[in-house]
Amino acid sequence: MADGISSFWGPVTSSHEWCEKNYVFSSYVAEFYNTISNIPCILLALIGLLSSLLQRFEKRFSVLHLSNMALAIGSMMYHATLVNVQQQSDETPMVWEMLLYIYILYSPDWHYRSTMPTFLFLYGVSFAVLHSVIRFDIGFKVHYVMLCLLCIPRVYKYYIYTKDISAKRLAKFYVATLFIGSVCWLGDRFFCNRISNWPVNPQGHALWHVLMGFNSYFANTFLMFCRAQQREWSPKVVYFMGVLPYVKIEKSKTQ
């Protein structure tokens, strides 16, 4: 939402502004709350990365947590500047992240193991090049939703085949944060004129960032549990300080 205040980054060139006054706290940060709300995602991804590395999970999960961090950093750059190039640093990692989820979800049953990562890698590079040349808008959203929909059948299959109650709870937290976050996103996007007249702006897009940070963490943790089950690593969900869930595994000595 434009405010008319001078900025370090110049005029807005991104295809979207969000329901937050620009450059209120600093001439270097366009949307303050939308920028700092990505910090929880970075911290949660860092915790997931440490858990993955310390317990020697497969590298795919380390890359997944790193992609969550890259996405959050790209989002911070976008909301801090509201320029087109930085918008792409937010949107392109979103697609890359979904390609990683597709790989993790479907690769265990993929018979030609080298073809899937090769195809997904080339697909991700091609999208990045096209997106840097063509400013997708509605097309990007439709494309991203389609990638998300490809994941749903597989996630549901993992859920119904998982008997562990704590692991199922992670999947339920994932759905809950996605639903609440989507309501916040839609409210901020389509009811900004009404929200702007409220005494306090609830910062729906910033809440979306926070909830999506937890959403990604719950999704990653659930998938780590399912993969550990496939590898027969005796996984169980435990809680750090009784609050934050993570997966603890016990590998056999031969592994």
Secondary structure as GFF3:
##gff-version 3
##sequence-region A 1 255
A	DSSP	alpha_helix	32	36	.	.	.	ID=ss1
A	DSSP	alpha_helix	39	54	.	.	.	ID=ss2
A	DSSP	alpha_helix	59	81	.	.	.	ID=ss3
A	DSSP	alpha_helix	84	106	.	.	.	ID=ss4
A	DSSP	three_ten_helix	107	109	.	.	.	ID=ss5
A	DSSP	alpha_helix	115	133	.	.	.	ID=ss6
A	DSSP	alpha_helix	138	161	.	.	.	ID=ss7
A	DSSP	alpha_helix	165	190	.	.	.	ID=ss8
A	DSSP	alpha_helix	192	195	.	.	.	ID=ss9
A	DSSP	alpha_helix	204	230	.	.	.	ID=ss10
A	DSSP	beta_strand	236	240	.	.	.	ID=ss11
A	DSSP	beta_strand	244	248	.	.	.	ID=ss12
###
